[in-house]
Amino acid sequence: MSKNIFMIAAMGLNGAIGLDGALPWGRDLPKDMARFKEITIGHKGARPSVVVMGRKTRVSLGSQALPGRINVVMSRDPLIKCRNAIPFKDAHECGNAFAGFNSVWVIGGADIYKLFWRAITRLALTVVHSGFRGDRFFPSFDPSQWRVESHNFTKANRQLTGYHDEDKYDSSFFMCERIGVGTCGDKPMNGLDILKAWGCYSSAEGCPDERVDIAVDKEEETEQ
């Protein structure tokens, strides 16, 4: 499979990435959302980037596809019809189809992250410094199999009303390169394990002193 397949995600300290078809923190991380757009949309004038998602993630976006990017939906249903998106049922087929593109970003949900885990060579991950209720969780993985290329800490601005331009929660963003062959597991990833392994726990403001209990409010549903 092509080496241009990357992954981008945001998770709470307890691994939560989704709740009832939406982000667990809603729209309270506008800076992270802006970064998501900047990373996945690619460079101006270059070949469009590709974003790969599951059916439920596509539904959560509403009637419009993500603009400026080629939208791909993974589904085992051969009759699926996706407005403004290209359907695929096989990860290898999808990767080979876009081998000539600069970047193919896997954007979720949980089952799609697992499906492409072995194929990705770069990981853009935001760890939000709070636990959230969720029904979808980022899969567990070994942080030692990744080399951190860059790290940015975003401090929440809780003094503002409405949080239109400022994030409501502290967060740490990591851009990583794969250096190992490690696989991902079925259990939710613990964000504190990431912060500690990648050397950011002590310097990141707002990190709690104790591990966050992982409570699944709903049984996971199949993404595809």
KASUL-V398259 format. One line per field, one symbol per residue. phi: phi as a letter, one per 30 degrees, with the letter a starting at -180 (. if undefined). Layout:
# KASUL-V398259
phi->???
This chain:
# KASUL-V398259
phi->.dcccbbbabbddcidbaahibdecicdbddddddedddddiddiddedcccbddddddddidcdddibdcbccadddcdbbdhbcdbcbdddddddcddddabcdcjdeddeddcedddcbbcbccddacbdabbbdddacdddbcddabbccddcdddcjhdbcddbdabcbcbcdbbcecccddddcddddeddcicddcddidddbdcdcbcdbddcddd
